[in-house]
């Protein structure tokens, strides 16, 4: 190959229907899948060069790839595994208590009732009241 992915697979299209739909030969699809599995080969560029949709080529790669072959970009088996970080949870008792308070604000306006339960932020309440004042 002179340039990565520059090989053209011959005999890819076997027939083209009147509606523009094409049929592809299986050996050519397999050859394209093998070509794309080489390191440094761009699937999008290879698809563009062959007049094939990149998503279709990606399906061919999955279908015709060797499941025992290593995937390009895999880490070697002797590489150290990732270390999981511990999850530190803050006490949620105080936040639950604040949210479950019995306070409630009820606003009846133009036939609709707006209920705000729990602790109400004065800034948020001001925004709600300003919006209602603009509708009046």
C-alpha positions in Angstrom: 0.0 0.0 0.0 1.3 3.4 -0.9 -1.0 5.1 1.5 -2.9 3.6 4.4 -6.3 2.4 3.1 -5.4 3.3 -0.5 -6.0 -0.3 -1.8 -9.1 -0.5 -4.0 -11.1 -3.7 -3.8 -12.2 -4.7 -7.3 -15.5 -6.3 -8.1 -17.4 -4.9 -5.1 -20.7 -4.1 -6.8 -22.2 -7.2 -8.5 -25.4 -5.5 -9.7 -27.3 -2.3 -9.4 -31.1 -2.1 -9.6 -33.2 0.5 -11.2 -33.9 2.0 -7.9 -30.2 2.6 -7.2 -29.9 -0.2 -4.8 -26.7 -2.2 -5.2 -25.7 -5.8 -4.4 -22.1 -6.5 -3.3 -20.0 -9.6 -3.6 -19.2 -11.5 -0.4 -15.5 -11.9 -1.2 -15.1 -8.2 -1.9 -17.0 -7.4 1.4 -14.6 -9.7 3.2 -11.6 -8.1 1.6 -12.8 -4.6 2.6 -13.4 -5.8 6.2 -9.9 -7.2 6.3 -8.5 -4.0 4.8 -10.2 -1.9 7.5 -9.0 -4.2 10.3 -5.4 -3.1 9.6 -3.8 -0.6 12.0 -4.1 3.0 10.8 -6.8 2.4 8.2 -9.7 4.8 8.3 -13.1 3.1 7.9 -14.7 6.4 6.8 -12.0 7.0 4.2 -12.1 3.5 2.9 -15.9 3.6 2.6 -15.7 6.9 0.7 -13.1 5.6 -1.7 -15.3 2.6 -2.5 -18.6 4.4 -2.7 -20.0 2.6 0.3 -21.8 4.0 3.3 -19.4 4.0 6.3 -22.1 2.4 8.6 -22.6 -0.4 6.1 -18.8 -1.0 5.9 -18.8 -1.0 9.7 -21.5 -3.8 9.7 -19.4 -5.8 7.3 -16.3 -5.5 9.6 -18.4 -6.9 12.5 -19.9 -9.6 10.3 -16.8 -10.8 8.6 -14.2 -10.2 11.3 -12.4 -13.1 13.0 -13.7 -13.2 16.6 -10.4 -14.7 17.9 -8.3 -11.9 16.3 -7.2 -9.1 18.6 -9.0 -5.8 18.1 -6.8 -3.0 17.0 -6.1 -0.8 20.0 -6.6 -3.5 22.6 -4.2 -3.4 25.5 -1.9 -6.4 25.9 -3.0 -9.1 28.3 -0.1 -8.4 30.6 -1.1 -4.8 31.1 -2.3 -3.9 34.6 -6.0 -3.6 35.1 -7.7 -0.4 36.0 -8.1 0.4 39.7 -11.6 1.3 40.8 -12.0 4.3 43.0 -14.2 4.1 46.1 -17.5 5.9 46.2 -17.8 8.2 49.2 -21.4 9.0 50.1 -22.3 12.0 52.1 -25.0 11.7 54.7 -28.4 12.2 52.9 -30.4 12.3 56.2 -30.2 16.1 56.4 -31.2 16.7 52.8 -34.1 14.2 53.1 -35.3 15.9 56.2 -35.2 19.3 54.6 -37.0 18.1 51.5 -39.7 16.3 53.5 -40.8 19.3 55.6 -44.5 19.9 55.8 -44.3 23.5 54.5 -46.4 24.3 51.5 -47.2 27.4 49.5 -50.4 27.4 47.4 -51.2 30.0 44.8 -54.5 30.1 43.0 -54.4 32.2 39.9 -56.8 32.4 37.0 -58.4 29.1 37.8 -55.1 27.2 38.2 -53.5 26.2 41.5 -49.7 26.1 42.0 -48.4 24.2 45.0 -44.8 24.5 46.2 -44.0 21.9 48.8 -40.9 21.7 50.9 -38.4 24.5 51.5 -39.0 27.3 49.0 -36.2 29.4 47.8 -37.2 33.1 48.0 -35.4 33.8 44.7 -37.3 31.0 43.0 -40.6 32.1 44.5 -39.9 35.7 43.2 -39.4 34.4 39.7 -42.7 32.5 39.8 -44.5 35.5 41.1 -43.0 37.8 38.4 -44.1 35.4 35.7 -47.6 35.3 37.1 -47.7 39.1 37.3 -46.7 39.4 33.7 -49.7 37.2 32.7 -52.2 39.2 34.6 
